[in-house]
Amino acid sequence: MTTVHVTSTYNVEASINAYFKTAFTAMTRPSFLPTLPYFAENTPEVKANFPAFSFVHLPAGSLDNYQGRNAEVNTKAMRDLGILDLSVWVIRTAVNWNAQLRFMQSMIETAYMDSRGGVIIKDYTTTPSSPVASNFRATFNGLDIVGVSPDANPDVERRRILVKYQWDMRSTN
């Protein structure tokens, strides 16, 4: 029988989200950003208080890096690719909205740099409240800041940052 491995997409996405949230929480914030921004996960629309971060994972494909997909004895694997759309949302009616937007972008860039190229995959399926670290890692492959069309609400400003990542998805049989 085939078993879903700790390197499942669910665990990878949860580990990446947790990494960024923990990194943002640990950062010192300036006076124009006195509280930690709201986190909206897996939703392309932020229906929350501003400022906010939104996390949306986009599958980007798979590669057959292993001959016959055999990674180890009784373990199949392939390289999975993903993109994290990590957006910053601010409200233009805030006095320091532009500073908030730029500082929150810097928070993402700093967390990305501090990651040392990736994150340890944790097992959120077995123990969601206190996930255990695995021996596997998801590596980051780039960070792009991309333009977005203006929001339908003229008071809302968004900065879209794409974090490319990859990992070896495994299954044991």
Secondary structure, DSSP 8 states (H G I E B T S, - for coil): --EE-TT-HHHHHHHHHHHHHHHHHHS---TTS-S--EEEES-SS--SSSSEEEEEEEEEEEE--SGGGEEETTEEEEEEEEEEEEEEEEETTSTTHHHHHHHHHHHHHHHHHHTTTEEEEEETTT-SSS-EEEEEEEEEEEEEEE-----SSTTEEEEEEEEEEEEEEEEE-
